[in-house]
Amino acid sequence: MAQHSLLATLVLPVAQALRLRGIDALAVFESVGIDMARAANPDWRLPQPAFGALMARAVELSEDEAFGLVAAEQLQPQVLHGLGLAWLASDTVYDGLKRTARFARFVSTGASLQLHESDGCLHATLAGTPAVAGVPATADYAVGVLVRMCQLTLGEFLAPLSVRMARPLPRDPARWEYMLCARVEFACAKTCITWPLSEIMEPLVTGDPQLARANDEQTRTYLARVLPDTTSQEIADALLRLLPDGVPGPDALASALHLSRRTLQRRLRQQGTSYQSLLRDTRLALAHRYLCDEQRSVLEVAYLLGFSDPSTFSRAFKRWTGLAPAEYRRARLPFPAGGATA
């Protein structure tokens, strides 16, 4: 299996936590083989073993077993790129958590966030995120980041109802309860954070739906230029909304348009196209727009287009254009006038 990786910008809060302890962060990074000069590259991703080594060294130097939580407290939304900014503009904390669940593998390729409701609560289960290389601080950091993002949107008074962690029992468990403001259980089968639904579904004062959807509006304008037919625009707009959750089948697309599948197929035939052709052309149009935004990594673009992994996206994009996504971005080629080819 390919080695799992995570957003390299997630080391920035770790660096800040080290500095607060009077520790030379750059020296620590160098000691574990991390080159911070690459931080400006949105495509830079950090292998999970390197992150585990960094957290282990940070715990050792700070002499603080709760260093993972301390680092998470330094997180700012921009560390998570577009996902973090979308969080701040979300209508509710629940919306932010749903966005995180959709893009969990963008943050860490080995992670998943599963949400389910019961008894008036939302349970967020972190799967595929065991303590990297036996370093419990990595699991603490993951939990701390989720709690931190919720607090940044709704305020520090928003606390989980409970936290269950798969990590081993620390020497001072009361420290975790103090920092997470919740009852914490350790050595559990799964890591799960629970919030009352009534609190996380409250409209956010800082919520800005227009900001959250500003990029979508710009993208719709772009699609209107490359897909001029009104019906095509309508269908492409539905694809724009649905693709981040994975490729919708014809039935799901028809449902999003409040049409029957037969009606959708008839409209596509009238335009001389098909579901697969329009899906392909819409994806190519969106890929062009997203890749022209240098702040988006190729991995983020892949997930926004509904691809399950970046390698699948790269193969598809090379089939469409003859270039790998990174090559296309460097060349800044004009959009192919003839659309995608099969």
Disulfide bonds with the S-S distance in Angstrom:
none
